[in-house]
């Protein structure tokens, strides 16, 4: 009696079943992460929209390098830095990695010499947030009837 067909059948079935299970678990994890990420992202996107619409110069974050932000900007700056830190927990999502890179790259464009007045344009970050929100809407199928 030849055991090779039996062993091949047993291993092949286990491998196929295992592969399907891994794919299914990965898909569910992605969906769970996106579901948890959505309110966090929506909250930050709203903060950018409010900041940019409440005053004409809200698009720009003006600060002196090495000093605390102004009282007007302090709440927004804290919210933004907390959001950037929280993005790490969603690092398995490609859209979260792209968003974090866009925000950090934009933040690095300003001057870094202490005492220099710097003006950071927040519009690229707002666009990246909007793109990420659109991606989440598509992936979670929120726009379908």
C-alpha positions in Angstrom: 0.0 0.0 0.0 1.4 3.4 -1.1 0.9 6.1 1.5 2.1 9.0 -0.7 -1.3 9.9 -2.1 -2.9 9.7 1.4 -0.1 12.0 2.9 -0.3 14.4 -0.1 -4.1 14.6 0.2 -4.0 15.1 4.0 -1.3 17.8 3.8 -2.9 19.5 0.8 -6.3 19.7 2.5 -4.7 21.1 5.7 -2.7 23.6 3.8 -5.7 24.8 1.8 -7.8 25.0 4.9 -5.1 26.8 6.8 -4.5 29.3 4.0 -8.2 30.1 3.8 -8.4 30.5 7.6 -5.4 32.9 7.6 -6.9 34.9 4.8 -10.2 35.1 6.6 -8.7 36.1 9.9 -6.5 38.8 8.1 -9.6 40.2 6.3 -11.6 40.4 9.6 -8.7 42.0 11.4 -8.4 44.7 8.7 -12.1 45.4 8.9 -12.0 45.6 12.7 -9.0 48.0 12.6 -10.7 50.2 10.0 -13.9 50.2 12.1 -11.9 51.3 15.2 -9.8 53.8 13.1 -12.8 55.6 11.5 -14.1 57.6 14.5 -10.5 58.6 15.4 -9.8 59.8 11.9 -13.2 61.5 11.5 -12.5 63.4 14.7 -9.1 64.7 13.5 -10.4 65.5 10.0 -13.2 67.6 11.7 -10.6 69.4 13.8 -8.7 70.4 10.6 -11.9 71.5 8.8 -13.0 73.6 11.8 -9.6 75.2 12.2 -9.3 76.1 8.5 -12.8 77.5 8.3 -13.1 79.4 11.5 -10.4 81.9 10.6 -8.6 82.8 7.3 -5.1 82.2 8.7 -6.2 78.9 10.3 -4.6 77.0 7.4 -1.2 78.0 8.7 0.3 77.1 12.0 2.7 79.9 13.0 5.1 79.2 15.8 8.6 80.1 17.0 10.8 77.0 17.0 11.6 75.9 20.5 8.8 77.7 22.2 5.3 76.5 23.4 2.5 77.1 20.9 0.3 80.1 21.4 -2.8 79.7 23.6 -5.0 79.7 20.5 -3.1 76.8 18.9 -2.3 74.8 22.1 -5.5 72.6 22.0 -5.1 71.9 18.3 -1.4 71.1 18.7 -2.1 68.7 21.5 -4.9 67.0 19.6 -2.7 66.7 16.5 0.3 65.2 18.4 -2.0 62.7 20.2 -3.5 61.7 16.9 0.0 61.1 15.4 0.9 59.0 18.4 -2.3 57.0 18.2 -1.8 56.2 14.5 0.8 53.6 15.5 -1.9 51.3 16.7 -3.3 51.2 13.2 0.0 50.5 11.5 -1.3 47.3 9.9 -3.5 49.5 7.7 -1.8 50.8 4.6 -3.9 54.0 4.6 -2.8 54.8 8.2 0.8 54.4 7.3 0.4 56.6 4.3 -1.4 59.2 6.3 1.2 59.2 9.1 4.0 59.6 6.6 2.2 62.5 4.9 1.7 64.3 8.3 5.2 63.7 9.5 6.8 64.7 6.1 4.7 68.0 6.1 5.8 68.7 9.7 9.5 68.3 8.7 9.2 71.0 6.0 9.5 73.9 8.5 12.6 75.4 10.1 14.2 73.6 13.0 16.6 76.3 14.3 15.5 77.5 17.7 14.1 81.1 17.8 13.1 81.1 14.1 9.5 82.0 13.2 8.1 79.2 11.2 4.8 79.0 9.2 3.6 75.5 8.5 0.9 75.0 5.9 -1.6 72.5 7.2 -3.5 72.0 3.9 -1.4 69.0 2.7 -2.3 67.3 6.0 -5.9 68.1 5.6 -5.9 66.7 2.1 -4.2 63.5 3.3 -6.8 63.2 6.1 -9.6 63.6 3.5 -8.0 61.0 1.2 -7.7 58.5 4.1 -11.3 59.1 5.1 -12.4 58.5 1.5 -10.4 55.2 1.5 -12.0 54.1 4.7 -15.5 54.9 3.3 -14.7 52.7 0.3 -13.2 49.9 2.3 -16.0 49.8 4.9 -18.6 50.3 2.2 -20.2 53.2 4.0 -21.4 55.0 0.9 -23.4 52.1 -0.5 -27.2 52.1 0.0 
